[in-house]
């Protein structure tokens, strides 16, 4: 099962994880460029500088990393 499938269908995700996944899956390169006052080309170059093939690859790896970090931490309330 691909990471993109897992992000889109959110099997066994907590509410926090669903929120993270939804944000990452839904955020288009043009939206990120607008939010950061840059251009889609700048976002694409940034992703390539991070050794990602594309913005989509970056989104997937970033979301996976955030969810992995969240799951590995123990929070005391």
Secondary structure as GFF3:
##gff-version 3
##sequence-region A 1 77
A	DSSP	alpha_helix	3	9	.	.	.	ID=ss1
A	DSSP	alpha_helix	15	26	.	.	.	ID=ss2
A	DSSP	alpha_helix	29	35	.	.	.	ID=ss3
A	DSSP	alpha_helix	40	49	.	.	.	ID=ss4
A	DSSP	alpha_helix	55	72	.	.	.	ID=ss5
###
